[in-house]
């Protein structure tokens, strides 16, 4: 028993010695770490400082990269031979997908008529016919179905905006909806010929356009809606009775005789902006994720000559993507317009692209011109949308194979955009 006690006592002494040694060892390690951390503290502070600087320096570059690169093409009424044929649509969509396009903008509002069966247009008495495919099918529905099956977005395009020909049912049935110049005349000459302009300040006009837009989004699985340079008003217009009375009431003065008077321009531009804000709200209420797209002319021209203050639209957060039309055969002029501060500002906020002309029926564009413009835009981090489909390669100067080979080099890898739900 004494032996067992001595053995236990010895074990206790050993345990105490070991515990004391471990404690001393731990204390030594802690003190060593403290000394090491104290000596490294200034270095750690410097590392943190330079890390913050590096992160900050990278932030602006990241902001300049569009969230979703635009690689699009407009489909116009000149593309109707393709649009009305299911097989041709399938071939077109497949070809675009293979070349890494990601967006199609089909026309749905042109010359005072809609390009789909519209109950609103029919009730208004302005749609005596309906555009149909060769199989009697809905052209827009077919295009959307086929494009979505290939991963492309479809954003219907209200090409004519407030513009309509004087021979249209819209102009003949609703003459009071149209504005005029100071001399009383009601037409101007555009790329589409002689046209009249709906009064964008008139409530009936605003409601009509809004109803058509909402009908399009409700009736089709569209990914958004687009408005171009005709969602505007040439500066010579606005001298109709309604607008004159409204301006006089709000400013206590009649409209200036000079249609480019700064205050008169701003008043009308602000009214159009206010309508676009309301239109955006209506679109988002109907389909919250719908892309609200605009494709105006470059800003200085758009604002001064067409009262279209699209930069204000962007700053008011009602635009989801911007495509600026820069149709210039001269590369120097094209590049100069790319460098506008308004485009650079838009790039910081939303996906931004450039509209590039690929040809007109009577004015084909050589592939080399297109290549140089695409390169210039892409070097500045800008997306591309081509005007228009038929002139990509079907109606062009060069042979089909050569033309398609040129377009195949523009988008080297896929850049699919998220489908709107």
Rosetta blueprint (number, residue, H / E / L):
1 X L
2 X H
3 X H
4 X H
5 X H
6 X H
7 X H
8 X H
9 X H
10 X H
11 X H
12 X H
13 X H
14 X H
15 X H
16 X H
17 X H
18 X H
19 X H
20 X H
21 X H
22 X H
23 X H
24 X H
25 X H
26 X H
27 X H
28 X H
29 X H
30 X H
31 X H
32 X H
33 X H
34 X H
35 X H
36 X H
37 X H
38 X H
39 X H
40 X H
41 X H
42 X H
43 X H
44 X H
45 X H
46 X H
47 X H
48 X H
49 X H
50 X H
51 X H
52 X H
53 X H
54 X H
55 X H
56 X H
57 X H
58 X H
59 X H
60 X H
61 X H
62 X H
63 X H
64 X H
65 X L
66 X L
67 X L
68 X L
69 X L
70 X L
71 X E
72 X E
73 X E
74 X E
75 X E
76 X L
77 X H
78 X H
79 X H
80 X H
81 X H
82 X H
83 X H
84 X L
85 X L
86 X H
87 X H
88 X H
89 X H
90 X H
91 X H
92 X H
93 X H
94 X H
95 X H
96 X H
97 X H
98 X H
99 X L
100 X L
101 X L
102 X L
103 X E
104 X E
105 X E
106 X E
107 X E
108 X L
109 X E
110 X E
111 X L
112 X L
113 X E
114 X E
115 X L
116 X L
117 X L
118 X L
119 X H
120 X H
121 X H
122 X H
123 X H
124 X L
125 X L
126 X L
127 X L
128 X L
129 X L
130 X L
131 X L
132 X L
133 X L
134 X L
135 X L
136 X L
137 X L
138 X L
139 X H
140 X H
141 X H
142 X H
143 X H
144 X H
145 X H
146 X H
147 X H
148 X H
149 X H
150 X L
151 X L
152 X L
153 X E
154 X E
155 X L
156 X E
157 X E
158 X E
159 X L
160 X L
161 X L
162 X L
163 X E
164 X E
165 X L
166 X L
167 X L
168 X L
169 X H
170 X H
171 X H
172 X H
173 X H
174 X L
175 X H
176 X H
177 X H
178 X E
179 X L
180 X L
181 X E
182 X L
183 X L
184 X L
185 X L
186 X L
187 X E
188 X E
189 X E
190 X E
191 X L
192 X L
193 X E
194 X E
195 X E
196 X E
197 X E
198 X E
199 X L
200 X L
201 X L
202 X L
203 X H
204 X H
205 X H
206 X H
207 X H
208 X H
209 X H
210 X H
211 X H
212 X H
213 X H
214 X H
215 X H
216 X H
217 X H
218 X H
219 X H
220 X L
221 X L
222 X L
223 X L
224 X E
225 X E
226 X E
227 X E
228 X E
229 X L
230 X L
231 X L
232 X L
233 X L
234 X L
235 X L
236 X L
237 X E
238 X L
239 X L
240 X L
241 X H
242 X H
243 X H
244 X H
245 X H
246 X H
247 X H
248 X H
249 X H
250 X H
251 X H
252 X L
253 X L
254 X L
255 X L
256 X L
257 X L
258 X L
259 X L
260 X L
261 X L
262 X H
263 X H
264 X H
265 X H
266 X H
267 X H
268 X H
269 X H
270 X H
271 X H
272 X H
273 X H
274 X H
275 X H
276 X H
277 X H
278 X H
279 X H
280 X H
281 X H
282 X H
283 X H
284 X H
285 X H
286 X H
287 X L
288 X L
289 X L
290 X L
291 X E
292 X E
293 X E
294 X E
295 X E
296 X L
297 X E
298 X L
299 X H
300 X H
301 X H
302 X H
303 X H
304 X H
305 X H
306 X H
307 X L
308 X L
309 X L
310 X H
311 X H
312 X H
313 X H
314 X H
315 X H
316 X L
317 X L
318 X L
319 X L
320 X L
321 X E
322 X E
323 X E
324 X E
325 X E
326 X L
327 X L
328 X L
329 X L
330 X L
331 X H
332 X H
333 X H
334 X H
335 X H
336 X H
337 X H
338 X H
339 X L
340 X L
341 X H
342 X H
343 X H
344 X H
345 X H
346 X H
347 X H
348 X L
349 X L
350 X L
351 X E
352 X E
353 X E
354 X E
355 X E
356 X E
357 X E
358 X L
359 X E
360 X E
361 X L
362 X L
363 X E
364 X E
365 X L
366 X L
367 X H
368 X H
369 X H
370 X H
371 X H
372 X H
373 X H
374 X H
375 X H
376 X H
377 X H
378 X H
379 X H
380 X L
381 X L
382 X L
383 X E
384 X E
385 X E
386 X E
387 X E
388 X L
389 X H
390 X H
391 X H
392 X L
393 X L
394 X L
395 X L
396 X L
397 X L
398 X L
399 X L
400 X H
401 X H
402 X H
403 X H
404 X H
405 X H
406 X H
407 X H
408 X L
409 X L
410 X L
411 X L
412 X L
413 X L
414 X L
415 X L
416 X L
417 X L
418 X L
419 X L
420 X L
421 X L
